[in-house]
């Protein structure tokens, strides 16, 4: 907190060797890489020559040759996948998660909505490395990991390493996240 009120959120919500997630900025709008714009509030913007309109939690995927121009006062995240990222890490076993809604599938990543009602359980499943954007920040989750690990304290945007786990929503609201998950890389024979 400053003398003038709360500090604005940082422009970089997350950065590592795989991704850079920018808040309300588009440093990768004209860069030759895969990018995803995720609306945090209703958002209108130009994608190439076409006007796009997104509601909260909706997204638009851009490939390496695509350009866009977002408003200076929008509320969104730009998820830029770094083209020279290290090999994707994956769990020792691939177990598809139940109760998720697949929204997009590309060559190198896919996007799904992760939802879990109050008291509901997602049975044992696995994930590769992924970006998690919490669309309703608050549900309390009870997670059991293979192998065991400490509980997570999530923020709005999180990087998740490969995992096998079971999840129960023990909070007072449904879980709703948008996930950008890397695909396992093809094994060379």
Backbone torsions as a table, in degrees:
resi	resn	phi	psi	omega
1	UNK	NA	131.7	176.5
2	UNK	-104.5	175.6	178.8
3	UNK	-64.0	-23.7	-179.1
4	UNK	-93.3	5.0	-179.1
5	UNK	119.0	-168.5	-177.7
6	UNK	-66.1	145.9	177.1
7	UNK	-72.9	145.0	176.8
8	UNK	-67.1	153.9	177.8
9	UNK	-63.9	151.6	-179.9
10	UNK	-63.9	149.4	179.0
11	UNK	-67.6	-32.2	178.2
12	UNK	-100.3	112.1	-179.3
13	UNK	-82.5	-28.4	-177.2
14	UNK	-164.9	136.9	172.1
15	UNK	-149.4	135.4	173.8
16	UNK	-151.2	-165.6	-178.1
17	UNK	-69.3	-13.2	-174.6
18	UNK	-104.1	-40.0	-173.3
19	UNK	-142.2	161.0	165.9
20	UNK	-131.7	122.2	178.9
21	UNK	-109.6	113.8	-179.2
22	UNK	-101.6	144.7	-179.8
23	UNK	-104.5	118.0	175.4
24	UNK	60.0	22.6	176.4
25	UNK	-137.3	155.4	-179.2
26	UNK	-128.3	63.8	-179.6
27	UNK	-65.9	-15.7	-178.1
28	UNK	-108.4	15.9	-175.2
29	UNK	-57.8	-31.4	-178.4
30	UNK	-118.8	18.5	-178.1
31	UNK	-92.0	143.3	-178.2
32	UNK	-79.6	76.5	176.4
33	UNK	-154.3	167.4	175.1
34	UNK	-74.2	136.3	178.9
35	UNK	-139.7	152.0	176.7
36	UNK	-131.8	128.3	172.7
37	UNK	-99.4	126.1	179.2
38	UNK	-116.0	120.4	-179.6
39	UNK	-77.6	133.1	174.7
40	UNK	-101.9	-17.7	173.6
41	UNK	-146.0	166.9	177.3
42	UNK	-49.4	138.1	-170.6
43	UNK	-145.2	131.9	172.9
44	UNK	-120.6	137.2	-178.6
45	UNK	-158.2	165.4	178.6
46	UNK	-95.3	126.9	173.7
47	UNK	-116.5	105.2	-171.1
48	UNK	64.4	-122.1	179.5
49	UNK	-103.3	7.8	-174.5
50	UNK	-112.8	139.3	175.6
51	UNK	-79.5	131.0	178.0
52	UNK	-116.1	142.2	177.6
53	UNK	-125.6	124.9	179.8
54	UNK	-123.8	146.2	171.6
55	UNK	-98.0	168.6	178.9
56	UNK	-52.4	129.8	178.7
57	UNK	88.1	-9.5	176.3
58	UNK	-86.8	161.8	-174.7
59	UNK	-143.5	166.3	175.8
60	UNK	-138.1	132.1	-177.9
61	UNK	-101.6	134.8	177.9
62	UNK	-120.4	135.8	175.9
63	UNK	-89.2	179.6	-175.7
64	UNK	-57.3	-28.6	-178.3
65	UNK	-97.1	-1.2	-175.3
66	UNK	-87.4	146.7	177.2
67	UNK	-124.3	160.7	178.6
68	UNK	-156.5	162.2	177.9
69	UNK	-138.2	116.0	-179.2
70	UNK	-103.8	154.7	-179.2
71	UNK	-68.5	152.2	-179.2
72	UNK	-69.6	-19.9	-177.1
73	UNK	-112.5	22.4	179.4
74	UNK	-79.3	168.2	176.7
75	UNK	-121.7	103.7	-173.3
76	UNK	-159.5	169.6	169.3
77	UNK	-119.7	140.3	170.2
78	UNK	-106.5	115.0	177.2
79	UNK	-99.5	109.6	179.7
80	UNK	-106.1	122.9	178.2
81	UNK	-88.5	121.5	-176.9
82	UNK	-69.6	127.4	-174.5
83	UNK	-66.8	-24.2	-176.9
84	UNK	-107.6	31.7	-177.1
85	UNK	-68.6	156.8	177.4
86	UNK	-62.7	169.0	176.7
87	UNK	-57.1	145.2	-180.0
88	UNK	-69.9	132.6	176.2
89	UNK	-89.0	143.7	179.5
90	UNK	-133.8	160.0	179.0
91	UNK	-71.8	164.9	-179.5
92	UNK	-66.0	-17.2	-179.1
93	UNK	-142.9	134.3	177.7
94	UNK	-95.0	114.4	179.6
95	UNK	-126.6	109.0	-177.4
96	UNK	-59.9	137.7	178.1
97	UNK	-78.3	138.5	175.8
98	UNK	-83.0	159.2	170.2
99	UNK	71.2	16.3	173.4
100	UNK	-104.0	155.8	179.8
101	UNK	-112.5	113.7	177.9
102	UNK	-70.2	128.9	-177.3
103	UNK	-114.9	-27.3	-178.0
104	UNK	-156.4	139.4	173.5
105	UNK	-134.4	118.8	178.3
106	UNK	-113.4	-172.4	-177.8
107	UNK	-70.6	-38.6	-173.7
108	UNK	-111.0	-14.4	-179.7
109	UNK	-154.9	164.6	173.6
110	UNK	-135.4	161.4	-177.6
111	UNK	-127.4	133.9	176.6
112	UNK	-142.1	159.2	172.8
113	UNK	-94.5	125.3	177.9
114	UNK	-98.1	119.7	179.4
115	UNK	-136.0	148.4	-179.6
116	UNK	-154.9	117.8	-178.9
117	UNK	-69.2	162.7	178.4
118	UNK	-56.2	128.7	178.3
119	UNK	81.2	-7.8	-176.8
120	UNK	-79.8	155.9	-179.3
121	UNK	-121.9	135.4	169.0
122	UNK	-101.0	114.9	-177.6
123	UNK	-60.1	169.3	-178.9
124	UNK	-45.6	127.8	-179.2
125	UNK	-156.0	175.6	-177.5
126	UNK	-134.3	164.6	177.2
127	UNK	-141.7	149.3	165.6
128	UNK	-84.6	-172.2	177.4
129	UNK	-62.3	146.1	-174.0
130	UNK	-161.6	159.6	172.1
131	UNK	-103.3	132.0	178.6
132	UNK	-115.2	125.6	174.6
133	UNK	-115.9	114.6	-177.1
134	UNK	-79.7	119.9	-178.5
135	UNK	-90.8	-20.5	169.1
136	UNK	-136.5	103.9	-174.0
137	UNK	-81.4	110.5	178.0
138	UNK	161.9	-31.4	-177.5
139	UNK	-58.3	137.7	175.4
140	UNK	-92.6	129.6	-178.4
141	UNK	-116.3	142.4	171.5
142	UNK	-108.0	120.4	-176.2
143	UNK	-122.5	140.3	174.6
144	UNK	-116.1	120.7	-174.2
145	UNK	-104.6	149.0	170.0
146	UNK	-111.7	110.2	-9.9
147	UNK	-75.4	166.3	-178.3
148	UNK	-57.5	147.6	177.2
149	UNK	-151.5	165.9	-179.2
150	UNK	-65.3	158.8	177.2
151	UNK	-62.8	154.8	179.6
152	UNK	-95.4	145.5	173.2
153	UNK	-116.3	86.7	-172.5
154	UNK	-73.2	150.1	169.4
155	UNK	-101.1	-160.0	178.0
156	UNK	-75.9	-42.2	178.3
157	UNK	-119.4	127.1	-175.5
158	UNK	-134.2	147.7	170.8
159	UNK	-101.3	131.8	-179.6
160	UNK	-121.3	131.3	175.5
161	UNK	-82.1	168.6	-179.6
162	UNK	-56.8	145.7	-176.2
163	UNK	-156.2	151.8	164.3
164	UNK	-120.0	124.8	-177.5
165	UNK	-156.9	169.7	172.0
166	UNK	-119.3	141.0	-175.8
167	UNK	-129.2	136.9	173.9
168	UNK	-127.5	133.1	176.2
169	UNK	-85.5	106.2	-179.9
170	UNK	-104.2	12.5	-178.1
171	UNK	-90.4	-165.6	-177.4
172	UNK	-113.1	17.1	175.6
173	UNK	-150.3	155.1	177.5
174	UNK	-64.8	150.0	172.8
175	UNK	-82.1	136.0	174.0
176	UNK	-146.1	109.9	179.5
177	UNK	-128.8	151.5	169.6
178	UNK	-106.7	127.3	-174.8
179	UNK	-118.2	130.8	170.5
180	UNK	-108.9	105.8	-174.6
181	UNK	-112.2	131.9	176.8
182	UNK	-69.3	145.8	174.6
183	UNK	-86.0	146.4	173.5
184	UNK	-59.9	141.4	-179.7
185	UNK	-77.2	146.1	-179.0
186	UNK	-60.0	134.2	178.0
187	UNK	-75.6	135.0	177.9
188	UNK	-85.6	134.7	-179.5
189	UNK	-95.3	NA	NA
